[in-house]
């Protein structure tokens, strides 16, 4: 086994519980956001501005 693969396996082995906890947390939050509705807060958010609002800062941060 190569050095990089060995390092990856070691790091993943030590952090798998954190990765799983984050996956479960965001899954629960997403499910609640999808299922729970409130009359006062039930409005549609346009997808295109949200997409560009996330993509452009992401590219700016990666470019640094």
C-alpha positions as CSV (number, residue, x, y, z in Angstrom):
1,X,0.0,0.0,0.0
2,X,1.3,3.4,-1.0
3,X,2.1,6.2,1.5
4,X,-0.8,8.4,0.3
5,X,-3.3,5.6,0.5
6,X,-2.0,4.6,3.9
7,X,-2.3,8.2,5.2
8,X,-5.8,8.5,3.8
9,X,-6.9,5.2,5.4
10,X,-5.4,6.3,8.8
11,X,-7.0,9.8,8.7
12,X,-10.4,8.4,7.6
13,X,-10.2,5.7,10.3
14,X,-9.8,8.3,12.9
15,X,-12.4,10.7,11.7
16,X,-15.2,8.4,10.4
17,X,-17.4,9.2,13.4
18,X,-17.2,12.9,12.8
19,X,-18.0,12.5,9.1
20,X,-21.0,10.2,9.9
21,X,-22.3,12.7,12.6
22,X,-22.1,15.6,10.1
23,X,-24.0,13.5,7.5
24,X,-26.7,12.6,10.0
25,X,-27.0,16.2,11.2
26,X,-27.4,17.7,7.8
27,X,-29.7,14.9,6.7
28,X,-32.0,15.6,9.7
29,X,-31.9,19.4,9.1
30,X,-32.7,18.8,5.4
31,X,-35.6,16.5,6.2
32,X,-37.0,18.9,8.7
33,X,-36.7,21.8,6.3
34,X,-38.5,19.6,3.6
35,X,-41.3,18.3,5.8
36,X,-42.1,21.1,8.2
37,X,-44.1,24.0,6.9
38,X,-45.1,27.3,8.5
39,X,-47.8,29.5,7.0
40,X,-45.9,32.7,7.8
41,X,-42.6,31.4,6.4
42,X,-44.0,29.5,3.4
43,X,-42.7,31.4,0.4
44,X,-40.6,30.3,-2.5
45,X,-37.0,31.3,-2.9
46,X,-35.7,31.7,-6.5
47,X,-33.0,29.1,-7.2
48,X,-30.8,31.1,-9.6
49,X,-29.8,33.9,-7.3
50,X,-29.1,31.4,-4.5
51,X,-27.0,29.4,-6.9
52,X,-24.9,32.3,-8.0
53,X,-24.7,33.6,-4.5
54,X,-23.0,30.4,-3.5
55,X,-20.9,29.7,-6.6
56,X,-19.2,33.1,-7.0
57,X,-17.9,33.4,-3.4
58,X,-16.9,29.7,-3.6
59,X,-14.8,30.4,-6.7
60,X,-13.3,33.5,-5.1
61,X,-12.3,31.6,-2.0
62,X,-10.8,28.7,-4.1
63,X,-8.8,31.2,-6.2
64,X,-6.9,32.6,-3.3
